Amino acid sequence: MSTAKIRIRQVRSANGASRRQLETLRALGLGRIGRATERPLSPAVRGQIQAIRHLVEVEEVA
């Protein structure tokens, strides 16, 4: 059984973002434009992405 993975890349600046959004970026391992991380797709990660969807791009990893 393989779990789906996604790549999350920060594409916009966090300037002007709320403290909660900044903490979400850090929890995902982001914080600078261009930085990317791979995470297993789970409800928790989906919720984090939803909170910062205007700052990141998401793609599936094969």
C-alpha positions in Angstrom: 0.0 0.0 0.0 1.6 3.3 -1.1 0.5 6.6 0.2 0.0 9.5 -2.1 2.6 12.3 -1.8 2.3 15.9 -2.8 5.0 18.6 -3.4 4.2 22.0 -1.9 6.1 25.0 -3.2 5.9 28.5 -1.9 5.4 30.9 -4.8 4.3 34.1 -3.0 5.8 36.2 -0.2 4.4 35.8 3.3 4.7 39.6 3.9 1.3 40.7 5.2 0.3 37.2 6.2 -1.2 36.6 9.6 0.8 35.0 12.4 -1.3 31.8 11.9 -0.4 31.6 8.2 3.3 32.2 9.0 3.2 29.3 11.5 1.5 27.1 9.0 4.2 27.8 6.4 6.9 26.9 9.0 5.1 23.7 10.0 5.1 22.6 6.4 8.9 23.4 6.1 8.4 26.5 4.0 9.1 30.2 4.6 10.9 31.5 1.5 9.8 31.9 -2.0 10.9 28.9 -4.1 11.3 26.5 -1.2 9.5 23.2 -1.7 8.7 20.2 0.5 7.1 16.8 -0.1 4.4 15.5 2.3 2.1 12.5 2.5 -1.4 13.5 1.5 -3.5 13.5 4.7 -6.5 15.4 6.0 -4.2 17.4 8.3 -1.9 18.5 5.4 -4.9 19.3 3.2 -6.2 21.6 6.0 -2.8 23.3 6.2 -2.7 23.9 2.5 -6.2 25.3 2.5 -5.1 27.9 5.1 -2.2 29.1 2.8 -3.5 28.2 -0.6 -2.9 31.8 -1.9 0.9 31.4 -1.1 1.7 28.0 -2.5 1.4 25.7 -5.5 0.6 22.0 -5.0 1.4 19.1 -7.3 1.2 15.3 -7.0 4.4 13.4 -6.9 4.5 10.1 -8.9 
